[in-house]
Amino acid sequence: MPTGYGYVLPDQNGWSRYLHFQSAWVVVLTGLLYVISSFFTGHLRKNLLPSGADLSWRVLGRNGKPFALPAAECGGSLVV
């Protein structure tokens, strides 16, 4: 492969690109297998998706700023 700075990479037949995309497909298929199996076993519904009570406007408003603590909990100053 010619580069812009006069150095020719030793990989002329493209096997590293093939290996890169082959590894990417392994990751994609593994992730797809995880999602399908967690859907059928109920792991997706039980542990990964929020429940109906967690999606109420009151809870969403309370969790709008998850990293800010009230002044009373941190000694009088707001910690962000």
Steps between C-alpha positions, in 0.01 A plus 500: 500500500650832408482771762535875476843514660701269277480187714343190352322277746605135475141377465449492124234228483245654741486216754496744793189672363338160456592405857364831628160452335488134599552601863232767467250239378587277796421790735174581317381139501592456867304812591203382294509163673507678840198717415297207362581272793430773758166566331395136523627444856339819632830660599427794270163572661602430862844659525563735209177685422350747749171403662182697449537672839847622401358680197253726685534879469572531871794259487632644175486851646675388817777330301548785254830598660643175637840645599381800704450451874273725709683754716387335823665167411845644431549753776345815356646517147376346178723223370483433128 
